[in-house]
Amino acid sequence: LELQQTGNVLTADGTEQSVYVESTPSGVFDMERVTINLDNMAVGDRIVVRHYEKDFLGGGFELFDSETYEDADGGLEDGATVISIDLNPNRFGVRITLEQEIGTNRDYRYQAFRRV
């Protein structure tokens, strides 16, 4: 399998926004991870990052995991500014979202890695 990468910048707008979506794969696909850079966060900011997966053909996205990050650099320690969401192989779909709940809407750089 060959590792592929895509990425961009998401400008938060106060709603739950998709960072990465694979909603209708043609078969089993091997997602590796999604990374989101929290370097632009400032004191008083709060975001929620959610991980959804589909668990059957034609089904909707079900919440798999959710993490909240607050303040400068998302409150990460030791100078870290990037979070990594490790994903399992999936057959039906995956979605990663970001919602800026509190603070000035910021730009968040992200990357998604998968093997095809």
Buried (B, 14 or more C-beta within 10 A) or exposed (E): EEEEEEBEEBEBEEEEBEBBBBEEBEEEBBBBBBBBBBBBBEEEBBBBBBBBBBEEEEEEBEEBEEEEBBBBBBBBEEEEBBBEBEBEEBEBBBBBBBBBEEBEBBEBBBBBBBEE
